Every structure is written in structure tokens, then in C-alpha cells.
Amino acid sequence: MRINILKKLIFLSVILLSLIGACGVDSSSDSDQTSLEKISNESGIYTIEDFINTGFKVNKEYDVSELE
């Protein structure tokens, strides 16, 4: 009986210490991240056909007048 209680106590202690260790570690990988620059063509004027040709799906319009 005491052995079962001791096993459960050890198991819960290991789980608790693992959670505390995992949540309390401060990762230094955030400082190693490189920043990304936004690349855009601001001078371009696009039409809906340009988007359709690239595979962009256009929203469909539905008649919602009967939903009220």
C-alpha cells in the first residue's frame, strides 16, 4: 500500500517538475530570428483577371433577400 502511494508521489513529482521546467525555460532562439522584409509592387495595377489567372477564387454572390 505504501509502495503504491510512493510510486504515485514520485510520478506526480516528475510530471510537475517537467511542466515547471518546460514552461519556465526562456528560449534564446527569439534573438536569433532574422527579420523578413515585405516585398510588394506598389506601382502595379491588378484586375480581377490577374487574380483568377493565378488561381485565386472569386467570392460568389448569393441572393439573400429571402432569408429575412
C-alpha positions in Angstrom: 0.0 0.0 0.0 2.8 2.4 0.9 4.7 1.5 -2.2 1.7 2.5 -4.5 1.4 5.8 -2.7 5.2 6.4 -3.1 5.1 5.5 -6.8 2.2 7.9 -7.4 4.0 10.6 -5.5 7.2 10.2 -7.5 5.3 10.1 -10.7 3.4 13.3 -9.9 6.6 15.0 -8.8 8.3 14.1 -12.1 5.3 15.4 -14.1 5.2 18.6 -12.0 8.9 19.3 -12.4 8.8 18.6 -16.1 5.9 21.1 -16.5 7.7 23.7 -14.4 10.9 23.2 -16.4 9.2 23.3 -19.8 7.2 26.4 -19.1 9.9 28.3 -17.3 12.7 28.0 -19.9 13.4 31.2 -21.8 14.4 30.3 -25.3 17.2 32.3 -26.9 16.1 31.4 -30.4 13.9 34.6 -30.5 17.0 36.7 -30.7 18.4 34.5 -33.5 15.4 35.1 -35.8 16.1 37.1 -38.9 13.6 39.8 -39.8 11.7 39.5 -43.1 11.2 42.4 -45.4 7.9 43.0 -47.2 8.3 42.8 -50.9 5.5 44.5 -52.9 5.0 46.0 -56.3 3.1 49.2 -55.4 3.2 50.5 -59.0 1.2 47.6 -60.3 -2.5 47.9 -61.0 -4.2 44.5 -61.0 -7.5 43.4 -62.4 -9.7 40.5 -61.3 -8.5 38.5 -64.3 -4.9 38.7 -62.9 -6.1 37.1 -59.7 -8.2 34.4 -61.5 -5.2 33.5 -63.7 -3.1 32.9 -60.5 -5.7 30.5 -59.1 -7.4 33.0 -56.7 -11.0 32.0 -56.1 -13.6 34.8 -56.5 -16.4 35.0 -54.0 -19.8 34.1 -55.2 -22.7 36.4 -54.6 -25.9 34.8 -53.3 -29.4 36.1 -53.2 -30.1 36.7 -49.5 -33.3 38.6 -49.9 -35.4 35.6 -48.9 -33.5 35.0 -45.6 -35.3 37.6 -43.6 
